């Protein structure tokens, strides 16, 4: 429990440093401490009371409410004073209501000349997008009006016109406001040729990525050998016993690697600048914190956002299932612990019934030997497949910048994605009260920003095939996350 708290603390500090620090002067460590306080309280409860006794509802809800209130207050306390009008305008939302500005303020904020403004207005044909007004902001030029043609055609036409006038000086965004009316925004392009520097670091570092992969192979092999029953003394006496950790190591790296490579190649197909997959090795727990890629340029449209997001979970799931089935065929059926509840990390006596999909796959492979009152002693390869299922479910959570958050955003728009993200957080908190193992998961979701970065064309909707694939991904999430219903368990005799 304390190890998971340390891991959570490190992830939380990274999230605070990245998302909150730029918008407030309040020290990061104070905000981090407030965000971690509920986790500290709950960990202390389980440490002194034990995991067998459920945590009281008041002790779950009260720290969340209090700490969230203090969190918001600290951020506002550290925000710049509103006496400076320019800074005040900087903190205003992009799609806030239009307000009148003085001529002097407009001149300060105007990033283009009067001649360029006339050329900009000419970029909006009346039959495509009826431009009503230009709103100058410190970081953008907002072009508001009425859409008169299909969103995709309007974006292509106006983007082309603007690029003919300004070149690559601006990025052209097409977004929906809170009122539902689409508007265009021109923001400075950090990838413009005039902004590029000779000292810019290379995007892909293959030797660095390969080094992380090799180190992760080593750490996961050590952990896999321990799962196979190899002690440290045996490793020191004979290094060949480490080979027993390869089924877990190679299986897990294959799952995580294919997940991230699916993201990577899909992003490359859409000409999105992205890094190579980077593994994160650790010498304990699972041997790795997973792998990730970083997209360094904006996503062109919602179709690309959807394709990049859904490619990872589906790519990883495709290899997870056969590896899990293979690993289950090498696993043993054991009795469920009588005196203590089975946890999700008890690989020696795991109860597959916590997951509908996992229970069905276990019954399919183990057959009549897997009955009611039985658990599974997972083979290291089955552990890799099991972790693959958990990683798939975690990434498909429809919250913020997780793959599931991108999928919902691409399917229904950013406003709906924010609502779904908030409901998912509440659902996971309720689930954590039933299964305490999900508590860390629920906390992580509350710490993640619920909003997602918009695509350049964030208005054009998906086609029917992508909508069906998105619904399948949500069904896959529920099949992994929800427990096996009692009626089906009785029918399967498990």
Secondary structure by P-SEA (a helix, b strand, c coil): caaaaaaaaaaaaaaaaccccccccccaaaaaaaaaaaaaaaaaaaaccccccccccccccaaaaaaaaaaaaaaaaaccccccaaaaaaaccccccbbbbcaaaaaaaccccaaaaaaaaaccccccccccbbbbcccbbbbbbbbcccaaaaaaaaaaaaaaaccccbbbbbbbccccccbbbbcccccccccccccccccccaaaaaaaaaaaaaaaaaaaaaaacccaaaaaacccccccaaaaaaaaaaaaaaaaaaaaaaaaaaccccccbbbbbbcccccccccccccccccccaaaaaaaaaaaaaaaaaaaaaaaaaaaaabbbbcccccccccccccccccccccaaaaaaaaaaccccccccbbbbccaaaaaaaaaaaaaaaaaccccccaaaaaaaacccaaaaaaaaaaaaaaaaaaaaacccaaaaaaaaaaccccccccccccccccaaaaaaaaaaaaaaaaacccccaaaaaaacc
